């Protein structure tokens, strides 16, 4: 059984512009609270701590990092350690597979990869990818999130 995130769910987005900006706007339009971070802001340790704190109360986290695999791995590990146990981590997987991203996480079963191309708007196509370590329930949550 899949459930849609309730209105005013907290969504944490982190990565590169323009995807962060586009997806954050769509989240707000769908009635969610969106906290967004650009990867260049995370060089400041205070911003990295703030991201981890925000993730602790998030319903969904979205990793939109694609430029540097090392930075993406560190980002996924930070979110993985910080998110509540049932919060999916949706990871943009154009430059890396969902299975590889999940291999970086302690809670690999809550990772779902996705692919899309900017600009994002309501009705944009998004492809989801369940990693080998993934669970169908997590894929269902990701699908419900993007359908909204």
C-alpha positions, 0 to 999 in steps of 0.5 A: 500500500502506498500513501501520498505525503500529507500536505505540509510535508517537509521536503529537503532539496539539495544540489545544483541549480536550476533543478533545485529551484524548479523542483522546490517551486513545484513542491511549494505549489503542491502544498509542501514546505520546501527547504532548498540548499545549493551545493556551493552553500554547503562548503560552509560547515554551518550550512551543512549542519543546517541541512542535517538538522532540516533532514531530521524532520523531512518526509522526503529528501531530494538529492539533485547533485550530478556534477561531482560523484565525490560530493554526491556520495558525501551528500547522500551519506549526510542525508542518509544519517539524518533522515527519519527511518521512513523518509525516502531519499530520491537521488538524481541518477543521470551520471550514476546508477541508483544501485551505486548511490544506494551502496553509499547509504546505510539505509540503502532500501530507502533510496530511489533514483530518478532522471529528468531534464530541466526545466521542470514544470507540472507534468514534466516526465520523470523516470524512477529507478529502484536500486537492487537494494531497494524496496517496492514500498519506497518506489511507491512513495517516490511515485506518489510524491512525484505524481502530486 
